[in-house]
Amino acid sequence: MNVIDHPAHGSIIYHPSILPLHRGASAINWTLINGDKKAGFSIFWADDGLDTGPILLQRECPVEPNDTVDSLYNRFLFPEGIKAMVESVQLIADGKAPRVPQTEEGASYEGIQKKSNSKVNLAQPAEAIHNWIRGHDKVPGAWAVIDGRTVTLYGSSMLGESVPAGQPLEIEGASQPGVVTKNGLVLYGSDSKALMVKNLQFEDGKMIPAAKYFYSGDTARVELTDDERKIAEEIRGIWKGILSNVAAIEETTDFFKSGAASMDVVRLVEEIKQRCVGLQLQNEDVYMATTFQDFIQTFVRRLRGEDQEEEMVIDYATKDVNNMTVKMPWQCFINGKFEDAENGKTANTINPADGSVICKVAYASVGDVDRAVAAAKEAFEVGPWGRMNPRDRGTLLYKLADLMEEHQEELATIESIDSGAVYTLALKTHVGMSIQTFRYFAGWCDKIQGKTIPINQARPNRNLTFTKKEPLGVCAIIIPWNYPLMMLAWKSAACLAAGNTLVLKPAQVRTHTPAYITTDSVVDFIPAGGMVGQRLSDHPDIRKLGFTGSTPIGKQIMKSCALSNLKKVSLELGGKSPLIIFSDCDMDKAVRMGMSSVFFNKGENCIAAGRLFVEESIHDEYIRRVLEEIKKMKVGDPLDRSTDHGPQNHKAHMDKLVEYCEVGVKEGATLVYGGKQVDRPGFFMEPTLFTDVEDHMFIAKEESFGPIMVVSKFKDGDIDGVLNRANDTEFGLASGVFTRDINKAMYVSEKLDAGTVFVNTYNKTDVASPFGGFKQSGFGKDLGEGFMLDTVILECGSYLMLIFLLVCHK
């Protein structure tokens, strides 16, 4: 107490329960074990008792039916606890902190649970069993006796009325047999209600999906028929022929520990396939079942066709459009399956061309994020993706690119009705560059290399120092609405190529093309719902987050990533890219490219030229020619191949563009053309041209992210002056210059503060060239070798000295 009372203002303690309930060190666990409907935390004044000091502040939240210790902590107890501690300190500083004595009524004190007393009592209602299991997950783990062995149960959730079909399993003390289903192990309570257990762990530490209980070498065996036993003996002879150094092939003989190598795997598989024509046996089956008894079990199941993968069930939304029927997944994609959001909520997606509903999509919640991250983490740590040969990863990414190319017209159609992109642009850029991106990074999979580093030797030892590149783990990507598919490809292809797993969150208003291509168990897809992006930023199991969007949101994400677990972040944020057009330019090219710099993809383009600076002597001519071209632009149906300009992405954005133009006129800029919504159904904005824009004006400083050309003039020959004006912005994503003078071009490009400088061109990006910004346009690069090697991997330095000693600089 001398230590506790020493500070001038005393000491306060955070405790994760609503005191006086659950005093002690396992408060969150006991909140779940006891089936409390509310969880929470208390901040109290420290005293010499056991969590008995006066209360300063308390907060509470509801306990969801399938909450775990992790989900409660990450959703509420951690983030709200930090805020409450800040509030508490402020109350103390202000002299307003209360001291409410704790009552002993309802008080409880529970100790730390041990493995010895965490056995599940199965002779009680299902909800009580569920609470016991989730309250002990992950430590120390609730356990039951199955087939005479202690088996620990993880990942419990309550089931509704319907229980999937499966194979019965006797469990000691249960009121009725459990059922091993394709989704997990179903347990029944004394009230005949059911719960599902996802994972099982055996006494040797090996953990398996509960659904695989009868397929694991640690569990009950498949009984062989007489014919199967004869074939098994023939296979024993094949093993003996390969492992000639082994006296006899016993049931426990391990293929690799007996000296077999990769070539022997190929021989084993091919000899067996030659004996059993048509058998679907793969090299991977040998690596997954290395002992003779386990291999025979795998072989028999393959022979019987029991291990064939189930066909993926997808509830498509269909639409007849663009002379085809397009099919669009609309659910969350988690752990290899499409499924509804946990809360059952959906939201409508709108076709910006006419305001009609395309279909409903799942509206994900924080619980869906937690499940998706857990699945991605499991896929990375124990799934085949984490063990896959890099070249095999590349093969899969090449296959994905091929499939996208095969369905490119369908993808472009979906992209067009979903985002408003003109079909021809969607086909070439939105889809075409996405295909190129996956192919480019597929080629990188087996080319990620470390280094050997010469160092000073500490005599008499001789040291070898080297670095190796490792995947980070679970990555998260928050995708913007302007290029839904292309931004997915830009950010995910390198992550997958490096061996990471992914959780993808599309923009709330645009989800369909990302959902269309997300059909791999190492990628989870979560249509945006309330707090989904925030949860991804906060989640402690995510190691890297990539975000494209606004600067204010990017700042919040960066803060959350730092507070949670210091996860790596790459941000591509706002821009106000300057384009400088000198009088010695190629006028035809400057007009054509200047138009493209602003109106490409309806202006919904992160690198769009937010402000054009035109040299005074050619200013009027340039504006005259640009105006002529704007008047020729066809605004209309994005699926019409002759359309130049489609609808804005969504209504709220179009309304902001109209307001942006109104501010420009109010501040004194000259509205030469446009500035209004087109009088037709949908969210169409007129291509707009402003001149006489002064540096202090709102439209000179703020990004429109729409089809609005903002033009200012500069004095002839004033290169440094226009450079100062161009750089007078907090953004630095892209920029451009048009001039025939190569010396001028090089000088200007060197002085412009931007991640990309276009010279006599614009909007030219390539998958091999790095892309990213400076200042408040973010940091980190997409595309190119730099993204592959610097942003999605760890570089680990290692030292070899007599024994293998690994030191990682992560």
ZAVEXVEX-171644 format. One record per residue (C-alpha): x, y, z; residue in three letters. Coordinates in steps of 0.1 Angstrom, whole numbers, plus 2048, in hexadecimal, padded with zeros to 3 digits. Last residue first. Layout:
REM ZAVEXVEX-171644
X,Y,Z,ALA
...
END
This chain:
REM ZAVEXVEX-171644
86F,7B1,680,LYS
894,7AD,686,HIS
896,788,68D,CYS
8B3,777,69E,VAL
8B7,752,695,LEU
8D4,73D,6A3,LEU
8DC,71D,690,PHE
8F9,70D,6A3,ILE
91E,712,69C,LEU
917,737,695,MET
8FC,73F,67C,LEU
8EC,762,67F,TYR
8CA,76B,672,SER
8BA,78C,667,GLY
895,78B,660,CYS
884,7A0,647,GLU
85E,7A0,64C,LEU
847,7A1,62E,ILE
82A,7B4,620,VAL
838,7D8,61C,THR
85C,7D7,612,ASP
862,7BA,5F9,LEU
842,7B8,5E4,MET
83A,7DD,5E7,PHE
85D,7E7,5DD,GLY
85D,7CF,5BF,GLU
83F,7E0,5AF,GLY
81C,7E7,5BA,LEU
80F,7FB,5D8,ASP
826,810,5ED,LYS
826,81C,611,GLY
81D,83F,61D,PHE
7FF,856,61D,GLY
7F2,872,608,SER
7F7,888,627,GLN
81C,88C,61F,LYS
828,876,602,PHE
817,85C,5EC,GLY
816,83A,5DE,GLY
81C,824,5BE,PHE
839,80E,5B6,PRO
83D,804,591,SER
83B,7E0,586,ALA
815,7E0,587,VAL
813,7FD,56F,ASP
804,820,573,THR
7FF,83A,558,LYS
7E5,852,564,ASN
7F6,86F,552,TYR
80F,876,536,THR
828,891,52C,ASN
83B,88B,54C,VAL
828,87A,569,PHE
836,87F,58C,VAL
82D,864,5A6,THR
832,865,5CB,GLY
82F,88B,5CC,ALA
842,8AA,5D8,ASP
84A,8B9,5B6,LEU
86F,8C6,5B5,LYS
87E,8A8,5A2,GLU
862,8A7,589,SER
866,8CC,582,VAL
88B,8CA,57C,TYR
888,8AB,566,MET
86C,8BA,551,ALA
87E,8DB,54D,LYS
89D,8C9,541,ASN
888,8B4,529,ILE
878,8D2,519,ASP
859,8C6,506,ARG
843,8CE,524,THR
826,8BF,536,PHE
829,8B8,55C,VAL
818,8A1,574,GLY
810,89A,598,SER
808,87D,5AF,ALA
802,874,5D4,LEU
80F,892,5E7,GLY
7F5,8A3,5FD,PHE
7FA,8BE,617,GLU
7F9,8D8,5FB,THR
80F,8F5,5F0,ASP
824,8DF,5D9,ASN
812,8EB,5BA,ALA
814,90F,5C5,ARG
83A,90D,5CC,ASN
83F,8FB,5AB,LEU
82B,916,599,VAL
843,931,5A7,GLY
862,91D,5A0,ASP
858,919,57B,ILE
84E,93D,575,ASP
855,93E,550,GLY
833,94B,546,ASP
81E,955,563,LYS
807,93A,572,PHE
7E3,931,56B,LYS
7CB,91D,580,SER
7B4,901,575,VAL
79D,8EB,58A,VAL
78E,8CF,575,MET
771,8BE,587,ILE
767,89A,57E,PRO
768,88D,5A2,GLY
77F,887,5BF,PHE
77B,8AB,5C9,SER
79C,8AF,5DC,GLU
7A0,8CE,5F1,GLU
7B9,8EB,5EC,LYS
7B0,8FD,5CC,ALA
78B,8F4,5D0,ILE
78B,906,5F2,PHE
79B,926,5E4,MET
7BB,934,5F1,HIS
7D0,92C,5D2,ASP
7B8,93E,5BA,GLU
7A4,92B,5A0,VAL
79E,941,581,ASP
790,922,56F,THR
778,907,577,PHE
76D,8EA,560,LEU
753,8D0,568,THR
749,8AE,559,PRO
724,8AD,563,GLU
71C,895,57F,MET
707,876,57B,PHE
6F8,864,599,PHE
6DB,851,58A,GLY
6BC,85C,578,PRO
6C0,87A,561,ARG
6C6,89F,564,ASP
6EB,89F,567,VAL
6F7,8AC,589,GLN
707,8CE,588,LYS
729,8E0,585,GLY
72B,8DE,55F,GLY
740,8F7,54B,TYR
754,917,54F,VAL
74E,91C,574,LEU
765,93A,57C,THR
773,939,59F,ALA
765,954,5B7,GLY
761,943,5D8,GLU
73C,93D,5D3,LYS
742,92C,5B2,VAL
75B,914,5C2,GLY
744,90D,5DF,VAL
728,904,5C8,GLU
73F,8EC,5B5,CYS
748,8DA,5D5,TYR
723,8D8,5DE,GLU
71C,8C6,5BD,VAL
739,8AF,5C4,LEU
72D,8A7,5E7,LYS
70B,89E,5D9,ASP
71C,886,5C0,MET
72E,875,5DD,HIS
70F,870,5F1,ALA
6FD,862,5D2,LYS
716,846,5CB,HIS
732,83E,5B3,ASN
72E,85B,59B,GLN
71D,851,57A,PRO
72F,84A,559,GLY
743,860,542,HIS
750,857,51F,ASP
733,841,514,THR
738,830,4F2,SER
739,80D,4FF,ARG
717,811,511,ASP
71B,7FF,532,LEU
723,81F,544,PRO
701,82D,53A,ASP
706,853,534,GLY
71C,871,530,VAL
72B,874,50D,LYS
748,88C,50D,MET
748,8A4,4EF,LYS
741,8C3,504,LYS
760,8BA,51A,ILE
776,8BA,4FB,GLU
76C,8DD,4F0,GLU
771,8E9,513,LEU
794,8DB,514,VAL
79C,8ED,4F3,ARG
791,90E,4FF,ARG
7A2,90A,521,ILE
7C3,902,511,TYR
7C0,920,4F9,GLU
7B9,937,517,ASP
7D6,92A,52B,HIS
7F0,929,510,ILE
804,949,519,SER
7FB,946,53E,GLU
80A,924,545,GLU
7F0,90B,551,VAL
7EF,8FE,575,PHE
7D6,8E1,578,LEU
7C8,8D8,59A,ARG
7BA,8B7,5A7,GLY
7CB,8A3,58C,ALA
7BD,880,594,ALA
7D4,86A,5A7,ILE
7B9,85B,5BE,CYS
7A1,857,5A1,ASN
77C,85D,5A4,GLU
77E,878,589,GLY
763,866,575,LYS
77B,848,570,ASN
793,85F,55D,PHE
785,883,55D,PHE
7A1,896,56D,VAL
7C2,888,55F,SER
7B0,87C,540,SER
7A7,89F,536,MET
7CA,8AB,53D,GLY
7D7,88D,528,MET
7C3,898,50A,ARG
7C9,8BD,50E,VAL
7EE,8B9,515,ALA
7F2,8A0,4F8,LYS
7E3,8B8,4DF,ASP
7F6,8D5,4EE,MET
819,8C5,4EC,ASP
828,8DA,508,CYS
83D,8F9,504,ASP
823,90F,516,SER
827,8FB,536,PHE
80C,8E5,545,ILE
810,8DD,56A,ILE
7FA,8C2,579,LEU
7F5,8C3,59F,PRO
7E8,8A5,5B2,SER
7D0,8AE,5CF,LYS
7D0,88C,5E0,GLY
7C0,879,5FC,GLY
7CD,858,60B,LEU
7E1,839,602,GLU
7EB,82B,623,LEU
802,80E,62C,SER
801,802,650,VAL
816,7E9,664,LYS
805,7DE,685,LYS
810,7EF,6A5,LEU
7F9,7D8,6B9,ASN
7DA,7EB,6C2,SER
7E4,80F,6C8,LEU
7F9,812,6A9,ALA
7DF,803,692,CYS
7C5,819,6A1,SER
7D9,839,69B,LYS
7E1,82F,677,MET
7BC,827,671,ILE
7B2,849,67F,GLN
7CB,85B,669,LYS
7BF,848,64A,GLY
79B,852,652,ILE
7A5,876,651,PRO
7BA,871,632,THR
79E,861,61D,SER
7A1,83F,60E,GLY
7B8,822,606,THR
7C2,80D,623,PHE
7DB,7F0,627,GLY
7DD,7E0,649,LEU
7FA,7C9,655,LYS
7FE,7B2,673,ARG
7D9,7A9,67B,ILE
7D6,794,69A,ASP
7D2,7B1,6B2,PRO
7B3,7BF,6A0,HIS
7B0,7E5,6A4,ASP
7B2,7F0,680,SER
79D,7D2,675,LEU
783,7DC,690,ARG
782,800,683,GLN
77C,7F5,660,GLY
75F,7DE,66B,VAL
750,7F8,683,MET
72E,7F8,671,GLY
72D,7E1,653,GLY
742,7DD,635,ALA
740,7BC,621,PRO
75A,7A5,631,ILE
76F,78F,61B,PHE
788,775,628,ASP
7A5,76A,613,VAL
7BA,74B,61C,VAL
79C,734,616,SER
79A,73F,5F2,ASP
77B,74B,5DF,THR
77D,771,5DF,THR
77A,779,5BA,ILE
755,783,5B9,TYR
756,793,5DC,ALA
76F,7AD,5D0,PRO
75A,7B2,5B1,THR
73A,7B8,5C5,HIS
742,7CE,5E3,THR
73C,7F3,5DC,ARG
729,80A,5F4,VAL
738,7FE,615,GLN
75B,7FE,606,ALA
76A,7DC,606,PRO
77A,7CB,624,LYS
793,7AF,61D,LEU
7A3,798,636,VAL
7C2,789,629,LEU
7DC,76D,62E,THR
801,773,628,ASN
818,75D,613,GLY
82C,778,600,ALA
817,773,5E1,ALA
7F7,778,5F5,LEU
802,79A,602,CYS
80F,7A4,5E0,ALA
7EE,79C,5CF,ALA
7D9,7AB,5EB,SER
7E0,7D1,5E8,LYS
7E0,7D7,5C3,TRP
7C5,7BC,5BC,ALA
7AC,7C9,5D5,LEU
7B3,7EC,5C8,MET
7AB,7E0,5A5,MET
78B,7D0,5AF,LEU
77A,7EC,5C3,PRO
789,809,5AE,TYR
775,827,5BB,ASN
766,818,5DA,TRP
785,814,5EF,PRO
793,7F3,5FD,ILE
79D,7ED,621,ILE
7B7,7D1,622,ILE
7C0,7BC,63F,ALA
7DF,7A6,643,CYS
7E3,786,657,VAL
806,779,659,GLY
825,78E,653,LEU
835,778,638,PRO
85A,771,63C,GLU
879,77E,629,LYS
89B,770,634,LYS
8BA,781,63F,THR
8DD,772,642,PHE
8FB,772,659,THR
916,757,659,LEU
92E,758,675,ASN
951,74A,67B,ARG
95C,748,69F,ASN
980,74D,6AB,PRO
97C,76A,6A8,ARG
95D,780,6A7,ALA
95A,784,682,GLN
951,7A6,673,ASN
932,7A2,65D,ILE
92B,798,639,PRO
905,797,633,ILE
8F3,77B,620,THR
8D2,787,612,LYS
8AD,77E,610,GLY
899,775,5F2,GLN
875,778,5E6,ILE
877,769,5C3,LYS
860,74B,5C7,ASP
83F,75F,5CB,CYS
84A,77D,5B4,TRP
83A,76E,594,GLY
818,76D,5A5,ALA
81E,792,5AC,PHE
81D,79B,588,TYR
801,784,57F,ARG
7EB,791,59B,PHE
7F1,7B5,590,THR
7EB,7AE,56B,GLN
7C9,7A0,573,ILE
7C0,7BE,588,SER
7CD,7D5,56C,MET
7B4,7C5,554,GLY
797,7C6,56C,VAL
795,7EA,577,HIS
7AB,7F6,55A,THR
7A1,7E6,539,LYS
77F,7D7,540,LEU
774,7F2,559,ALA
77F,80D,541,LEU
76B,7FE,525,THR
74D,7F9,53C,TYR
74D,81D,549,VAL
750,81C,56F,ALA
730,821,582,GLY
73C,80E,5A1,SER
724,7F0,5A3,ASP
715,7F0,580,ILE
738,7F4,570,SER
74B,7DD,587,GLU
731,7C2,582,ILE
734,7C6,55C,THR
75A,7C6,55E,ALA
75A,7A6,572,LEU
743,795,55A,GLU
758,7A0,53C,GLU
778,795,54F,GLN
76C,772,557,HIS
787,75E,545,GLU
7A0,77A,54E,GLU
796,777,573,MET
79B,751,570,LEU
7BD,755,561,ASP
7C7,76E,57C,ALA
7BB,756,597,LEU
7CF,73A,587,LYS
7EF,750,587,TYR
7E9,756,5AC,LEU
7E5,730,5B2,LEU
806,729,59F,THR
818,744,5B2,GLY
80E,733,5D3,ARG
81B,712,5C5,ASP
83C,724,5BE,ARG
83D,730,5E2,PRO
83A,70D,5EF,ASN
81C,70B,606,MET
820,708,62C,ARG
80D,727,636,GLY
7F3,721,61B,TRP
7ED,6FD,627,PRO
7DD,709,647,GLY
7ED,709,66A,VAL
7FA,72D,66F,GLU
7EE,740,651,PHE
7CC,72F,64D,ALA
7C7,731,673,GLU
7CE,756,672,LYS
7B7,75B,654,ALA
79B,748,666,ALA
7A0,75C,686,ALA
7A0,77C,672,VAL
77F,773,661,ALA
76F,769,682,ARG
779,789,693,ASP
76E,79E,675,VAL
74C,78D,674,ASP
747,794,699,GLY
74F,7B9,693,VAL
731,7BA,67B,SER
72B,7B4,656,ALA
70F,7C2,641,TYR
709,7A6,628,ALA
6FF,7B2,605,VAL
6DD,7BA,5F5,LYS
6D9,7BC,5D0,CYS
6DE,7D5,5B3,ILE
6C5,7EE,5C1,VAL
6BC,809,5A8,SER
6CB,82C,5A8,GLY
6CD,82E,582,ASP
6F2,82E,579,ALA
6FE,82D,59D,PRO
6F1,809,5A1,ASN
6EB,806,5C6,ILE
6F6,7EC,5E0,THR
6DC,7E4,5FA,ASN
6E6,7DB,61E,ALA
6E3,7BA,631,THR
6E1,7B1,656,LYS
6E2,78D,663,GLY
6F6,797,682,ASN
712,77E,67A,GLU
712,788,656,ALA
706,76D,63E,ASP
71D,753,631,GLU
734,74B,614,PHE
74D,731,61E,LYS
773,72C,61C,GLY
77B,739,63F,ASN
765,758,63B,ILE
755,766,61C,PHE
73A,77F,626,CYS
71B,77E,610,GLN
711,78F,5EF,TRP
720,778,5D4,PRO
719,788,5B2,MET
70E,774,593,LYS
70C,787,572,VAL
6F3,77C,557,THR
6FF,789,535,MET
6F5,7A2,51A,ASN
701,7C0,52F,ASN
6E9,7B8,54B,VAL
6D5,79B,558,ASP
6DB,79B,57E,LYS
6E2,77F,596,THR
6E8,77F,5BC,ALA
6FC,760,5C4,TYR
6F8,74A,5E2,ASP
719,737,5E0,ILE
71E,714,5EC,VAL
741,707,5E6,MET
742,6E4,5DA,GLU
74E,6CD,5F5,GLU
771,6C1,5F3,GLU
776,69C,5ED,GLN
782,68B,60C,ASP
769,66E,60D,GLU
770,662,5E9,GLY
774,63E,5F5,ARG
798,63C,5E7,LEU
7A0,65E,5F5,ARG
794,653,617,ARG
7A8,633,614,VAL
7C8,646,60B,PHE
7C4,65E,628,THR
7C0,641,640,GLN
7DD,62F,630,ILE
7F3,64F,634,PHE
7EA,651,659,ASP
7F5,62D,65F,GLN
815,631,64B,PHE
820,651,65C,THR
823,672,649,THR
800,67C,644,ALA
7FF,6A1,63A,MET
820,69F,625,TYR
813,680,614,VAL
7F2,690,60B,ASP
804,6AE,5FD,GLU
812,699,5E2,ASN
7EF,693,5D5,GLN
7D7,675,5D2,LEU
7B7,677,5BE,GLN
7B5,652,5B4,LEU
7AB,64D,58F,GLY
7C0,62E,58A,VAL
7CA,61D,5AB,CYS
7EB,60B,5A5,ARG
7FA,627,58F,GLN
7EC,640,5A8,LYS
7FF,62D,5C3,ILE
81F,62D,5B0,GLU
81A,652,5A7,GLU
815,65D,5CC,VAL
832,649,5D9,LEU
84A,655,5BD,ARG
840,679,5C2,VAL
846,677,5E7,VAL
867,665,5E2,ASP
873,683,5CD,MET
86A,69A,5EB,SER
880,686,603,ALA
87D,666,617,ALA
896,65F,633,GLY
882,64B,64D,SER
878,66B,65E,LYS
867,675,63E,PHE
850,657,63A,PHE
849,652,65F,ASP
845,62D,669,THR
829,62B,683,THR
815,60F,673,GLU
836,5FC,66D,GLU
849,5FA,64C,ILE
865,5E1,653,ALA
88B,5E2,652,ALA
88D,606,646,VAL
8AA,60E,62F,ASN
896,605,610,SER
87D,621,617,LEU
871,624,5F3,ILE
86B,5FF,5ED,GLY
85D,5FB,610,LYS
844,617,60B,TRP
839,606,5EB,ILE
836,5E5,5FE,GLY
820,5F6,618,ARG
80B,603,5FB,ILE
805,5DF,5F1,GLU
7FB,5D7,615,GLU
7E3,5F4,614,ALA
7D4,5E7,5F3,ILE
7CD,5C5,604,LYS
7BE,5D7,622,ARG
7A7,5EB,60B,GLU
79A,5CB,5FC,ASP
793,5BD,61E,ASP
781,5DD,629,THR
793,5F6,63E,LEU
784,606,65D,GLU
78A,62B,65E,VAL
79D,634,67E,ARG
792,647,69D,ALA
7A7,665,6A6,THR
7CB,672,6A6,ASP
7D1,66B,681,GLY
7B6,683,679,SER
799,67D,661,TYR
77F,673,67B,PHE
785,693,68E,TYR
787,6A9,66F,LYS
768,6BE,677,ALA
777,6C6,699,ALA
793,6D9,686,PRO
7B4,6CC,694,ILE
7CC,6D5,6B0,MET
7EB,6C1,6B9,LYS
7F7,6C9,6DC,GLY
800,6A5,6E6,ASP
7E1,6A3,6FC,GLU
7CA,6A9,6DE,PHE
7BB,6CA,6D4,GLN
798,6CE,6C3,LEU
78B,6EB,6AF,ASN
769,6F9,6A4,LYS
751,6EE,6C0,VAL
72C,6F2,6B7,MET
70F,6F5,6D1,LEU
6EE,6E2,6D3,ALA
6CE,6E2,6E8,LYS
6C3,6C1,6F5,SER
6BC,6D0,718,ASP
6D8,6BA,727,SER
6EF,6CA,70E,GLY
6F9,6BD,6EC,TYR
71B,6C1,6DB,LEU
720,6C6,6B6,VAL
744,6C2,6AA,LEU
74E,6D8,68C,GLY
741,6E6,66B,ASN
741,6C7,655,LYS
731,6B4,672,THR
73E,69F,68F,VAL
71F,698,6A4,VAL
720,694,6CA,GLY
710,677,6DB,PRO
6F4,67D,6F5,GLN
6F3,688,719,SER
719,68D,719,ALA
72E,67F,735,GLY
749,66F,71F,GLU
745,678,6FB,ILE
739,660,6E0,GLU
73C,66D,6BD,LEU
720,66C,6A3,PRO
729,673,67E,GLN
718,691,66D,GLY
6F9,6A3,663,ALA
6F6,6C8,66A,PRO
6E2,6D3,689,VAL
6C4,6E9,683,SER
6B3,6FD,6A0,GLU
6CF,716,6A7,GLY
6F2,70E,6B1,LEU
706,71F,6CD,MET
72B,725,6C7,SER
74A,715,6D5,SER
76D,71B,6C7,GLY
784,704,6DA,TYR
780,6E2,6EB,LEU
79D,6CF,6FB,THR
79E,6A9,6F7,VAL
7A8,692,713,THR
7A9,66E,707,ARG
792,650,70E,GLY
781,652,6EC,ASP
777,675,6F4,ILE
77C,684,717,VAL
773,6A9,71A,ALA
787,6C9,71D,TRP
784,6EE,723,ALA
7A3,701,71A,GLY
7BC,711,732,PRO
7BD,72A,721,VAL
7AE,72F,6FF,LYS
791,72D,704,ASP
786,725,728,HIS
768,73C,729,GLY
75F,730,706,ARG
75C,70C,712,ILE
74A,713,732,TRP
731,72B,722,ASN
729,711,707,HIS
724,6F6,721,ILE
70C,70D,734,ALA
6FA,716,714,GLU
6F6,6F1,70B,ALA
6E5,6E9,72C,PRO
6F7,6D2,745,GLN
704,6AF,746,ALA
722,6B7,730,LEU
737,6C4,74D,ASN
756,6D0,73B,VAL
778,6CA,74B,LYS
789,6EA,756,SER
794,6DE,778,ASN
7B5,6CE,76F,SER
7BD,6E7,754,LYS
7BE,703,76D,LYS
7A6,720,771,GLN
7B3,740,782,ILE
79F,748,7A1,GLY
77C,755,7A4,GLU
771,770,7BC,TYR
74C,77B,7BE,SER
739,799,7CB,ALA
714,799,7C7,GLY
710,7AF,7E6,GLU
732,7B8,7F3,GLU
72D,7DC,7E8,THR
74A,7EF,7DA,GLN
74F,812,7E8,PRO
74B,82E,7CD,VAL
76A,845,7CC,ARG
762,85F,7B1,PRO
77C,872,79C,ALA
773,897,799,LYS
794,8A7,7A3,GLY
79B,8B2,77F,ASP
7BB,89D,77E,ALA
7A8,87F,78C,ILE
78D,883,772,LEU
7A7,885,757,GLN
7B8,866,763,VAL
796,854,763,SER
78E,860,740,GLU
7AF,853,732,VAL
7A9,832,744,MET
786,831,735,ALA
793,836,712,LYS
7AC,81A,716,ILE
791,803,725,GLY
77A,80B,708,GLU
793,7FD,6EF,PRO
79E,7DF,704,PHE
77D,7D4,715,LEU
767,7DA,6F7,PHE
76C,7C8,6D7,ARG
78F,7BA,6DD,ASN
789,7AE,700,TYR
766,7A0,6F9,LEU
772,790,6D9,SER
790,780,6E9,ASP
77F,772,708,VAL
764,764,6F0,THR
742,771,6E6,ASP
72A,759,6D6,ASN
709,764,6E6,PRO
714,788,6E8,GLU
71D,796,70A,VAL
70E,7B9,70E,PRO
725,7D6,717,CYS
72F,7E7,738,GLU
744,805,744,ARG
74F,80D,768,GLN
760,82B,778,LEU
771,834,799,LEU
767,817,7AE,ILE
774,814,7D1,PRO
78E,7F8,7D7,GLY
784,7D3,7DA,THR
799,7C3,7BE,ASP
7AA,7AC,7D8,LEU
7B0,7C3,7F5,GLY
7CD,7DA,7FE,ASP
7BE,7F7,7EA,ASP
7BF,803,7C6,ALA
7A5,81C,7BB,TRP
78E,80D,7A1,PHE
78A,80C,77C,ILE
770,7F2,774,SER
769,7DE,754,PHE
74D,7CF,741,GLY
739,7B0,739,ALA
713,7AC,739,LYS
6FD,78E,733,LYS
712,779,74A,ASP
714,754,741,GLY
728,74A,75F,ASN
744,73C,749,ILE
744,75C,734,LEU
749,775,750,THR
75F,75C,760,TRP
778,75D,743,ASN
778,783,742,ILE
77F,784,768,ALA
79C,76C,768,SER
7B3,77D,781,ALA
79C,784,79E,GLY
77C,796,7A6,ARG
760,78A,791,HIS
743,7A0,79C,LEU
74B,7BC,7B3,PRO
753,7CA,79A,LEU
746,7CB,776,ILE
763,7B7,767,SER
784,7BE,755,PRO
797,7CF,770,HIS
7AA,7F0,76B,TYR
7BD,7FD,78A,ILE
7C2,81F,798,ILE
7DE,82D,7AE,SER
7E0,84B,7C6,GLY
7DE,870,7BC,HIS
800,87B,7CB,ALA
810,859,7C3,PRO
81B,846,7E2,HIS
7FA,835,7EA,ASP
801,816,7D5,ILE
825,813,7E0,VAL
81E,817,805,ASN
800,800,800,MET
END
